[in-house]
Amino acid sequence: MVATRIVSLDDSDLYYIPETLKPGINGIDFSLFLPMVGMMTNKAMNCFKKDGPEGYGYDEMPPEVIDILDARTADPDTTVKALTVPVMEHTRSLTTILDLGCGAGHISRALSKCFPGPDIYAVDYCEVAITKALSKTQDVKNVKFLKENVTSLPAAWTRKFDWVILYDVLHDLPDHVNAMKEVDRVLKNDGVASIVDPDVHSKHRDNIGNNNVAGVGFALSALICLPCSLSTDGASGHGVGWGSENKEQFLTSSGWRVKDKRNIGDTKIVLPYRHGSRIVYYPDTFLDIIIQINWTDFP
Ligand SMILES: C[S@@+](CC[C@H](N)C(=O)[O-])C[C@H]1O[C@@H](n2cnc3c(N)ncnc32)[C@H](O)[C@@H]1O
């Protein structure tokens, strides 16, 4: 770990975590995750065997993984507020919100606090996630947790939602193409979609020296994200290494448009366009936020 600079040594040979690794370390409680690592490593190693599975989904992971992920955002209220700002710039009103791949619901609960009025639907294909989410939200009135697959949402949801959120989900999906088709279908014509995903370069050479990607991105992706995105026949196999540039290329080539990109607090903007659809894109320290806006009279 010291040799790769994932852990550093000070002048008196004390070990410390370098500042550059802290965004990712702070993003998940690794002390809770450590007991899972042995179990998950064995599962991941099986995928390398000739006759082994190609991957595994969340419903095949230890149920504690869902709890760890649910606890990883120290302040989900602030995260939701950060997500909300650009959405409210372009949206007249929010009456229906969809949290896709909601896990045990930490973002859904924060959404409910921030938006007590709208109907919030939160879906995940993993039974354990939905059961945990339900047990944590007994006093939350406007969130419906449902077991659904992102790639085949209910037919009755066509053009139902003002805002669709995929928080740390897109790079996990074995079938991102059909998932984004479904997002497009369930969004109202003037709806907005936000995608929060790891901020890693697709050209892996460009990640050299990024301890955060090496120490946190690799560990989580190898055991969780990559196996999940390999968990069905014909799966995409992306994981965290898919990277922001390739993700953006996929989105734009399938008809979505990048409206702008910015780091929260440090704005960079690009403006490629297609009719009708726009994406606002926010790379954060470890997570990107990409916001697609179907907003016909957007300037
Ligand atoms: C990294 S977790 C993020 C969970 C939650 N959004 C959060 O931030 O805590 C990814 C989630 O996506 C869900 N997921 C993966 N593939 C899915 C699919 N095809 N349909 C619905 N949910 C899916 C997993 O079960 C898991 O809960």
The ligand as a Tripos MOL2 file, in Angstrom:
@<TRIPOS>MOLECULE
LIG
   27    29     1     0     0
SMALL
NO_CHARGES

@<TRIPOS>ATOM
      1 C1        -24.3200    1.1340   -5.6740 C.3       1 LIG1
      2 S1        -25.9590    0.6870   -5.2850 S.3       1 LIG1
      3 C2        -26.6880    2.2970   -5.0410 C.3       1 LIG1
      4 C3        -27.9750    2.2190   -4.2670 C.3       1 LIG1
      5 C4        -28.5800    3.5590   -3.9190 C.3       1 LIG1
      6 N1        -28.8960    4.3410   -5.0980 N.3       1 LIG1
      7 C5        -27.6360    4.2950   -3.0210 C.2       1 LIG1
      8 O1        -27.0460    5.2800   -3.4480 O.co2     1 LIG1
      9 O2        -27.4730    3.8400   -1.8850 O.co2     1 LIG1
     10 C6        -26.6760    0.2010   -6.8290 C.3       1 LIG1
     11 C7        -28.1060   -0.2490   -6.7080 C.3       1 LIG1
     12 O3        -28.6120   -0.5180   -8.0040 O.3       1 LIG1
     13 C8        -29.4810   -1.6310   -7.8890 C.3       1 LIG1
     14 N2        -29.6180   -2.2350   -9.2210 N.ar      1 LIG1
     15 C9        -28.6410   -2.8120   -9.9670 C.ar      1 LIG1
     16 N3        -29.1580   -3.2570  -11.1180 N.ar      1 LIG1
     17 C10       -30.4780   -2.9780  -11.1030 C.ar      1 LIG1
     18 C11       -31.5380   -3.1830  -12.0170 C.ar      1 LIG1
     19 N4        -31.3420   -3.7970  -13.1800 N.pl3     1 LIG1
     20 N5        -32.7700   -2.7550  -11.6880 N.ar      1 LIG1
     21 C12       -32.9880   -2.1260  -10.4890 C.ar      1 LIG1
     22 N6        -32.0270   -1.9000   -9.5880 N.ar      1 LIG1
     23 C13       -30.7800   -2.3100   -9.8930 C.ar      1 LIG1
     24 C14       -28.7910   -2.5240   -6.8960 C.3       1 LIG1
     25 O4        -29.6530   -3.4950   -6.3300 O.3       1 LIG1
     26 C15       -28.2750   -1.5110   -5.8910 C.3       1 LIG1
     27 O5        -29.1820   -1.2920   -4.8470 O.3       1 LIG1
@<TRIPOS>BOND
     1     1     2 1
     2     2     3 1
     3     2    10 1
     4     3     4 1
     5     4     5 1
     6     5     6 1
     7     5     7 1
     8     7     8 2
     9     7     9 1
    10    10    11 1
    11    11    12 1
    12    11    26 1
    13    12    13 1
    14    13    14 1
    15    13    24 1
    16    14    15 ar
    17    14    23 ar
    18    15    16 ar
    19    16    17 ar
    20    17    18 ar
    21    17    23 ar
    22    18    19 1
    23    18    20 ar
    24    20    21 ar
    25    21    22 ar
    26    22    23 ar
    27    24    25 1
    28    24    26 1
    29    26    27 1
@<TRIPOS>SUBSTRUCTURE
     1 LIG1         1 GROUP 0 **** ****
